[in-house]
Amino acid sequence: MGLPGTDTVVTFPAGELLAAANVLHVAPHDGRLAVITDRTSIHPVDHAWPDQPADRGVLRAGDREFTILDAVVAATDGNELHIGDLPVRTGTDGWAFLVAHLIDGDAPVAEGDEIEVEADGAARRSLSLGHTACHAASLALNRALAGRWSKAAREDALGSPDFDGIAIASSRIHPEGSVDRYRLNKSLRRAGFDATGLADGLEALAVSVDATLAEWVADDAVVRVERVGEHLTDRRTWVCELPEGSARIPCGGTHAGSLGELGAIHVRFELVDDDGTPVLEMTTTASPVA
């Protein structure tokens, strides 16, 4: 059958858990079998910005069911398949970008098979709540820190200086929460951000962010994922209809349907050291009603 020439069709942005698919290619990978399909409901971990983990789930072929051990982005130029560690940026012309479902290496799955893939609904929802909380907290943090900028800075989706976008070093989504790390380095200071006294004001900062989040949760702001196409690399945007306006953040992850689903969102801050550079760490936790 050969290597696929087009990106995988993905249905997880619409919230779907189950997808019928055709197997286009299989390849051994680190003792496992990488199964490439024409479409999938499984959210893979992104190699460039691995903030949200892959969905848990299963792959069904005939009367057999196989646990999806991981799901990663793969790419091919038609000559060679690269899985996980890609040699080009996502979306590069002449390349197809694919979802590789990793299952047991001896699983009897072959090219041409008709299969089903199904994501675990509870695990998906837990990560979706965490990802939505992460975006909301980043906007609330930007608002709380707006007074620390002495120069005009790039603005976020609500018009505040975009501390999150400028200083972010890493973001990791966890079930019902996230951990985001921001480097308070020289380039941030040159951009006009003043971190003086921040270490002594972390509790007050958390109170300020929590207060904004409480308002937004009480408003039950609607959340949706907009996309311009159905393929893996087509642009997707997180949209949240907040009282201040429609907030839009580019995002390839999965999300809740509203902030009210999160029940409550709280943040905690810590200043840590990274080889001499101070790093502000924000831990965000949602408390959805059972």
C-alpha positions as a LaTeX table, in Angstrom:
\begin{tabular}{lrrr}
\hline
Residue & $x$ (\AA) & $y$ (\AA) & $z$ (\AA) \\
\hline
Met1 & 0.00 & 0.00 & 0.00 \\
Gly2 & 2.95 & 2.33 & 0.61 \\
Leu3 & 3.31 & 5.36 & 2.85 \\
Pro4 & 0.32 & 7.73 & 3.14 \\
Gly5 & 0.43 & 10.92 & 1.10 \\
Thr6 & $-2.06$ & 12.99 & 3.12 \\
Asp7 & $-2.45$ & 13.96 & 6.76 \\
Thr8 & $-4.55$ & 11.83 & 9.10 \\
Val9 & $-8.17$ & 12.93 & 9.48 \\
Val10 & $-8.79$ & 13.61 & 13.19 \\
Thr11 & $-12.18$ & 13.62 & 14.88 \\
Phe12 & $-11.16$ & 14.36 & 18.49 \\
Pro13 & $-11.52$ & 18.16 & 18.04 \\
Ala14 & $-15.28$ & 17.57 & 17.76 \\
Gly15 & $-15.21$ & 15.52 & 20.96 \\
Glu16 & $-15.61$ & 12.15 & 19.26 \\
Leu17 & $-14.28$ & 9.05 & 21.02 \\
Leu18 & $-14.94$ & 6.33 & 18.42 \\
Ala19 & $-13.79$ & 6.19 & 14.81 \\
Ala20 & $-13.93$ & 3.54 & 12.09 \\
Ala21 & $-10.72$ & 3.54 & 10.06 \\
Asn22 & $-8.64$ & 1.76 & 7.46 \\
Val23 & $-5.06$ & 0.73 & 8.21 \\
Leu24 & $-2.77$ & 2.45 & 5.71 \\
His25 & 0.62 & 1.38 & 7.05 \\
Val26 & 2.20 & $-0.60$ & 9.88 \\
Ala27 & 5.80 & $-0.42$ & 11.03 \\
Pro28 & 7.83 & $-1.75$ & 13.96 \\
His29 & 8.87 & 0.98 & 16.42 \\
Asp30 & 10.86 & 0.44 & 19.63 \\
Gly31 & 9.46 & $-3.04$ & 20.14 \\
Arg32 & 5.92 & $-1.97$ & 19.38 \\
Leu33 & 3.81 & $-1.82$ & 16.25 \\
Ala34 & 2.99 & 1.62 & 14.86 \\
Val35 & $-0.40$ & 1.56 & 13.14 \\
Ile36 & $-1.15$ & 4.41 & 10.73 \\
Thr37 & $-4.81$ & 4.87 & 9.79 \\
Asp38 & $-6.70$ & 7.18 & 7.46 \\
Arg39 & $-8.65$ & 8.69 & 10.38 \\
Thr40 & $-8.67$ & 8.53 & 14.16 \\
Ser41 & $-10.45$ & 9.77 & 17.27 \\
Ile42 & $-7.24$ & 9.40 & 19.32 \\
His43 & $-5.45$ & 12.59 & 20.36 \\
Pro44 & $-1.67$ & 12.08 & 19.95 \\
Val45 & 1.10 & 13.77 & 21.90 \\
Asp46 & 2.70 & 16.50 & 19.79 \\
His47 & 6.47 & 16.31 & 19.29 \\
Ala48 & 6.98 & 20.09 & 19.10 \\
Trp49 & 4.85 & 21.16 & 22.08 \\
Pro50 & 4.05 & 18.02 & 24.12 \\
Asp51 & 1.72 & 19.69 & 26.59 \\
Gln52 & $-1.21$ & 17.25 & 26.49 \\
Pro53 & $-0.57$ & 13.51 & 26.83 \\
Ala54 & $-1.98$ & 11.08 & 24.30 \\
Asp55 & $-5.45$ & 9.63 & 24.81 \\
Arg56 & $-5.76$ & 6.23 & 26.37 \\
Gly57 & $-7.76$ & 3.85 & 24.24 \\
Val58 & $-8.09$ & 0.63 & 22.29 \\
Leu59 & $-7.77$ & $-0.55$ & 18.72 \\
Arg60 & $-10.16$ & $-3.26$ & 17.53 \\
Ala61 & $-9.39$ & $-5.49$ & 14.57 \\
Gly62 & $-11.95$ & $-8.20$ & 13.89 \\
Asp63 & $-12.75$ & $-9.85$ & 17.22 \\
Arg64 & $-9.44$ & $-8.78$ & 18.79 \\
Glu65 & $-8.89$ & $-5.71$ & 20.95 \\
Phe66 & $-5.47$ & $-4.14$ & 21.57 \\
Thr67 & $-4.53$ & $-1.48$ & 24.10 \\
Ile68 & $-3.15$ & 1.68 & 22.54 \\
Leu69 & 0.07 & 2.06 & 24.51 \\
Asp70 & 0.80 & 5.52 & 23.12 \\
Ala71 & $-0.13$ & 7.76 & 20.22 \\
Val72 & 2.41 & 10.09 & 18.63 \\
Val73 & 2.74 & 12.24 & 15.53 \\
Ala74 & 4.60 & 10.71 & 12.60 \\
Ala75 & 5.68 & 12.22 & 9.30 \\
Thr76 & 6.73 & 11.03 & 5.88 \\
Asp77 & 7.95 & 12.55 & 2.64 \\
Gly78 & 6.91 & 9.39 & 0.83 \\
Asn79 & 10.29 & 7.73 & 1.21 \\
Glu80 & 10.74 & 7.19 & 4.93 \\
Leu81 & 8.48 & 7.21 & 7.99 \\
His82 & 9.61 & 9.19 & 11.04 \\
Ile83 & 7.76 & 8.42 & 14.27 \\
Gly84 & 7.77 & 10.77 & 17.25 \\
Asp85 & 11.10 & 12.51 & 16.56 \\
Leu86 & 10.40 & 14.46 & 13.38 \\
Pro87 & 13.06 & 16.02 & 11.12 \\
Val88 & 10.79 & 18.84 & 9.93 \\
Arg89 & 8.27 & 21.26 & 11.39 \\
Thr90 & 4.64 & 20.20 & 11.39 \\
Gly91 & 2.95 & 21.40 & 8.23 \\
Thr92 & 6.09 & 21.44 & 6.05 \\
Asp93 & 5.17 & 21.25 & 2.37 \\
Gly94 & 5.76 & 17.89 & 0.73 \\
Trp95 & 5.28 & 15.96 & 3.96 \\
Ala96 & 2.29 & 14.06 & 5.35 \\
Phe97 & 1.69 & 14.22 & 9.09 \\
Leu98 & 0.06 & 11.23 & 10.68 \\
Val99 & $-1.15$ & 9.74 & 13.95 \\
Ala100 & 0.80 & 6.60 & 14.87 \\
His101 & $-1.06$ & 4.31 & 17.27 \\
Leu102 & 1.46 & 2.19 & 19.18 \\
Ile103 & 0.27 & $-1.28$ & 20.18 \\
Asp104 & 1.94 & $-4.58$ & 21.12 \\
Gly105 & 4.63 & $-5.50$ & 18.63 \\
Asp106 & 3.17 & $-8.93$ & 17.89 \\
Ala107 & $-0.41$ & $-7.72$ & 17.29 \\
Pro108 & $-1.82$ & $-9.23$ & 14.08 \\
Val109 & $-2.79$ & $-5.93$ & 12.42 \\
Ala110 & $-1.96$ & $-5.40$ & 8.75 \\
Glu111 & $-2.27$ & $-2.85$ & 5.97 \\
Gly112 & $-5.75$ & $-2.85$ & 4.50 \\
Asp113 & $-7.48$ & $-3.96$ & 7.70 \\
Glu114 & $-10.71$ & $-2.24$ & 8.68 \\
Ile115 & $-10.51$ & $-1.34$ & 12.35 \\
Glu116 & $-12.03$ & 0.79 & 15.10 \\
Val117 & $-10.20$ & 3.05 & 17.51 \\
Glu118 & $-11.84$ & 4.26 & 20.70 \\
Ala119 & $-10.53$ & 6.74 & 23.25 \\
Asp120 & $-11.20$ & 6.27 & 26.96 \\
Gly121 & $-13.94$ & 8.80 & 27.73 \\
Ala122 & $-13.11$ & 9.36 & 31.40 \\
Ala123 & $-9.40$ & 9.89 & 30.74 \\
Arg124 & $-10.17$ & 12.23 & 27.82 \\
Arg125 & $-12.55$ & 14.32 & 29.92 \\
Ser126 & $-10.06$ & 14.62 & 32.77 \\
Leu127 & $-7.34$ & 15.94 & 30.43 \\
Ser128 & $-9.83$ & 18.19 & 28.65 \\
Leu129 & $-10.78$ & 19.79 & 31.95 \\
Gly130 & $-7.10$ & 20.29 & 32.75 \\
His131 & $-6.36$ & 21.88 & 29.37 \\
Thr132 & $-9.29$ & 24.28 & 29.58 \\
Ala133 & $-8.29$ & 25.25 & 33.12 \\
Cys134 & $-4.75$ & 25.87 & 31.87 \\
His135 & $-5.87$ & 28.35 & 29.20 \\
Ala136 & $-8.23$ & 30.17 & 31.54 \\
Ala137 & $-5.53$ & 30.46 & 34.21 \\
Ser138 & $-3.02$ & 31.84 & 31.70 \\
Leu139 & $-5.41$ & 34.65 & 30.77 \\
Ala140 & $-6.15$ & 35.40 & 34.42 \\
Leu141 & $-2.41$ & 35.43 & 35.18 \\
Asn142 & $-1.75$ & 37.89 & 32.36 \\
Arg143 & $-4.38$ & 40.21 & 33.83 \\
Ala144 & $-2.94$ & 39.95 & 37.34 \\
Leu145 & 0.58 & 40.81 & 36.13 \\
Ala146 & $-0.42$ & 43.59 & 33.73 \\
Gly147 & 0.81 & 46.33 & 36.08 \\
Arg148 & 4.37 & 44.97 & 36.05 \\
Trp149 & 5.06 & 45.96 & 32.45 \\
Ser150 & 6.88 & 49.26 & 31.79 \\
Lys151 & 6.88 & 48.87 & 28.01 \\
Ala152 & 4.22 & 48.01 & 25.49 \\
Ala153 & 4.14 & 44.24 & 25.04 \\
Arg154 & 2.36 & 41.81 & 22.78 \\
Glu155 & $-1.22$ & 41.46 & 23.98 \\
Asp156 & $-3.16$ & 38.32 & 24.77 \\
Ala157 & $-6.65$ & 37.44 & 23.57 \\
Leu158 & $-8.23$ & 39.83 & 26.08 \\
Gly159 & $-5.85$ & 42.75 & 25.59 \\
Ser160 & $-3.54$ & 42.22 & 28.57 \\
Pro161 & 0.25 & 42.04 & 28.13 \\
Asp162 & 0.87 & 38.41 & 27.20 \\
Phe163 & 3.15 & 37.28 & 30.02 \\
Asp164 & 2.14 & 33.68 & 29.40 \\
Gly165 & 2.98 & 33.77 & 25.70 \\
Ile166 & 6.23 & 35.68 & 26.15 \\
Ala167 & 7.71 & 33.94 & 29.20 \\
Ile168 & 6.41 & 30.36 & 28.87 \\
Ala169 & 9.11 & 27.69 & 29.01 \\
Ser170 & 6.94 & 24.58 & 29.30 \\
Ser171 & 3.36 & 23.53 & 29.89 \\
Arg172 & 2.16 & 20.11 & 30.96 \\
Ile173 & $-1.48$ & 19.13 & 31.10 \\
His174 & $-2.48$ & 16.70 & 33.85 \\
Pro175 & $-5.84$ & 15.19 & 34.78 \\
Glu176 & $-7.95$ & 18.17 & 35.88 \\
Gly177 & $-5.00$ & 20.53 & 35.95 \\
Ser178 & $-1.66$ & 21.70 & 34.60 \\
Val179 & 1.81 & 22.94 & 35.50 \\
Asp180 & 3.21 & 25.93 & 33.60 \\
Arg181 & 6.74 & 27.26 & 33.96 \\
Tyr182 & 7.79 & 30.83 & 33.10 \\
Arg183 & 11.40 & 31.98 & 32.79 \\
Leu184 & 12.04 & 35.35 & 34.45 \\
Asn185 & 15.21 & 35.95 & 32.46 \\
Lys186 & 17.10 & 38.96 & 31.12 \\
Ser187 & 15.19 & 39.04 & 27.86 \\
Leu188 & 11.92 & 39.29 & 29.79 \\
Arg189 & 13.30 & 42.19 & 31.81 \\
Arg190 & 14.50 & 43.91 & 28.65 \\
Ala191 & 10.99 & 43.52 & 27.26 \\
Gly192 & 9.77 & 45.60 & 30.18 \\
Phe193 & 8.62 & 43.10 & 32.80 \\
Asp194 & 9.54 & 43.96 & 36.40 \\
Ala195 & 9.75 & 40.95 & 38.72 \\
Thr196 & 10.81 & 43.00 & 41.75 \\
Gly197 & 9.10 & 41.73 & 44.90 \\
Leu198 & 7.34 & 38.94 & 43.06 \\
Ala199 & 8.75 & 36.29 & 45.40 \\
Asp200 & 7.10 & 37.95 & 48.38 \\
Gly201 & 3.76 & 38.36 & 46.64 \\
Leu202 & 3.00 & 34.87 & 45.36 \\
Glu203 & 0.07 & 34.30 & 47.70 \\
Ala204 & $-1.47$ & 37.63 & 46.72 \\
Leu205 & $-0.93$ & 36.79 & 43.07 \\
Ala206 & $-2.76$ & 33.48 & 43.52 \\
Val207 & $-5.66$ & 35.27 & 45.24 \\
Ser208 & $-5.93$ & 37.70 & 42.33 \\
Val209 & $-5.86$ & 34.96 & 39.68 \\
Asp210 & $-8.34$ & 32.81 & 41.62 \\
Ala211 & $-10.76$ & 35.74 & 41.91 \\
Thr212 & $-10.80$ & 36.26 & 38.14 \\
Leu213 & $-11.23$ & 32.54 & 37.51 \\
Ala214 & $-14.12$ & 32.38 & 39.99 \\
Glu215 & $-15.94$ & 35.11 & 38.04 \\
Trp216 & $-15.46$ & 33.29 & 34.76 \\
Val217 & $-16.53$ & 29.92 & 36.17 \\
Ala218 & $-19.63$ & 31.48 & 37.76 \\
Asp219 & $-20.50$ & 32.94 & 34.34 \\
Asp220 & $-20.22$ & 29.39 & 32.89 \\
Ala221 & $-18.32$ & 30.77 & 29.91 \\
Val222 & $-18.90$ & 28.60 & 26.82 \\
Val223 & $-15.83$ & 26.87 & 25.33 \\
Arg224 & $-15.48$ & 25.45 & 21.83 \\
Val225 & $-12.76$ & 24.31 & 19.45 \\
Glu226 & $-12.87$ & 25.91 & 16.00 \\
Arg227 & $-11.01$ & 24.31 & 13.10 \\
Val228 & $-10.43$ & 25.21 & 9.48 \\
Gly229 & $-10.23$ & 21.59 & 8.28 \\
Glu230 & $-10.44$ & 17.99 & 9.44 \\
His231 & $-6.80$ & 16.97 & 9.13 \\
Leu232 & $-4.18$ & 16.73 & 11.86 \\
Thr233 & $-2.24$ & 19.84 & 10.82 \\
Asp234 & $-5.24$ & 22.07 & 10.07 \\
Arg235 & $-5.37$ & 25.05 & 12.41 \\
Arg236 & $-7.47$ & 24.63 & 15.53 \\
Thr237 & $-8.38$ & 27.38 & 18.00 \\
Trp238 & $-9.64$ & 27.31 & 21.58 \\
Val239 & $-12.45$ & 29.84 & 21.92 \\
Cys240 & $-13.96$ & 30.91 & 25.24 \\
Glu241 & $-16.86$ & 33.38 & 25.44 \\
Leu242 & $-15.81$ & 35.33 & 28.53 \\
Pro243 & $-17.67$ & 38.36 & 29.93 \\
Glu244 & $-14.84$ & 40.56 & 28.64 \\
Gly245 & $-15.14$ & 39.17 & 25.13 \\
Ser246 & $-14.30$ & 36.18 & 22.98 \\
Ala247 & $-10.88$ & 34.81 & 23.88 \\
Arg248 & $-9.09$ & 32.86 & 21.15 \\
Ile249 & $-5.90$ & 30.82 & 21.61 \\
Pro250 & $-4.35$ & 28.52 & 18.97 \\
Cys251 & $-4.47$ & 25.00 & 20.42 \\
Gly252 & $-4.43$ & 21.42 & 19.18 \\
Gly253 & $-5.73$ & 19.83 & 22.37 \\
Thr254 & $-9.11$ & 18.74 & 23.70 \\
His255 & $-11.34$ & 20.80 & 25.96 \\
Ala256 & $-14.40$ & 21.02 & 28.18 \\
Gly257 & $-17.61$ & 22.55 & 26.84 \\
Ser258 & $-17.71$ & 25.40 & 29.36 \\
Leu259 & $-15.81$ & 26.79 & 32.34 \\
Gly260 & $-18.75$ & 25.83 & 34.55 \\
Glu261 & $-17.84$ & 22.17 & 34.00 \\
Leu262 & $-14.61$ & 22.79 & 35.90 \\
Gly263 & $-16.50$ & 23.49 & 39.13 \\
Ala264 & $-13.73$ & 25.72 & 40.51 \\
Ile265 & $-10.20$ & 26.59 & 39.41 \\
His266 & $-7.38$ & 27.38 & 41.80 \\
Val267 & $-3.73$ & 28.20 & 41.22 \\
Arg268 & $-0.61$ & 27.93 & 43.31 \\
Phe269 & 2.72 & 29.65 & 42.60 \\
Glu270 & 6.30 & 28.79 & 43.42 \\
Leu271 & 9.60 & 30.37 & 42.42 \\
Val272 & 12.23 & 27.80 & 41.50 \\
Asp273 & 15.76 & 28.01 & 40.13 \\
Asp274 & 16.76 & 26.69 & 36.70 \\
Asp275 & 20.58 & 26.91 & 36.40 \\
Gly276 & 20.59 & 30.40 & 37.86 \\
Thr277 & 17.45 & 31.65 & 36.12 \\
Pro278 & 14.38 & 32.21 & 38.32 \\
Val279 & 11.32 & 30.36 & 37.07 \\
Leu280 & 7.75 & 31.08 & 38.11 \\
Glu281 & 5.81 & 27.82 & 38.34 \\
Met282 & 2.01 & 27.91 & 38.25 \\
Thr283 & 0.08 & 24.78 & 39.25 \\
Thr284 & $-3.56$ & 24.92 & 38.20 \\
Thr285 & $-6.23$ & 22.61 & 39.58 \\
Ala286 & $-9.87$ & 22.23 & 38.60 \\
Ser287 & $-12.42$ & 20.75 & 41.00 \\
Pro288 & $-15.31$ & 19.53 & 38.85 \\
Val289 & $-18.56$ & 18.60 & 40.53 \\
Ala290 & $-19.02$ & 14.84 & 40.51 \\
\hline
\end{tabular}
